[in-house]
Amino acid sequence: MTSRELKIAIGGDMQTGKTCLVNRFIDNVFTDRYKMTVGADFTSKSLCIDGENIQLQIWDIAGQYRSNKSVTRNFFKDASGVIITFSLAGMDGSMNSLSEWRKMSLSVLDDDLPCVLVGTKSDLGTIDTRSIESVSEEHKFHKWYMTSAKDGTGVDEMFEDLSRLMVEHQKQKLEKIRNRKKLVMNLNDQGNKTKRFCQC
């Protein structure tokens, strides 16, 4: 049975825990030793979502590339969904660049493509949910989550929810294409009928 392939692009500043988040989801492991991502990392995982086989292709870009627009544009290209991370352990710092990461994704992708805001390190941070909600609404994130790669809180739930959003988005997009094709065919049929019965 073939699987639906979905690309997830993960952006966010350095040391916001992007790689730890992915490692917890893929291998259910955690290490507190910091290892900077160089370039971009790629991993994959198979899921069964609502009876459908899903092959997730997860791309994690190094945080220092935020200022390199050509690199980030290529990174977000063809994504089925986006995750933007910030650290709950240092909200005043990493939250400041969220708007920039969101703008970069919107410069490449449609605004209705699923993009979620993910607070990491919930085991360390003081959680101000009102601030997170405000940022999420302001920058039109589809949902927001609080996660901890250390103890696993919210990680699987976030990836599974995003997978459902991506599948639904693809189905809706396909339905719109089909409806447009039907409309064009109907208009062509009406035009042909008008030509046949025109007596002028």
Secondary structure, 3 states (H helix, E strand, C coil): CCCEEEEEEEEECCCCCHHHHHHHHHHCCCCCCCCCCCCEEEEEEEEEECCEEEEEEEEEECHHHHHCHHHHHHHHCCCCEEEEEEECCCHHHHHHHHHHHHHHHHCCCCCCCCEEEEEECCCCCCCCHHHHHHHHHHCCCCEEEECCCCCCCCHHHHHHHHHHHHHHHHHHHHHHHHHHHHHHHHHHHHHHHHHHHCCC
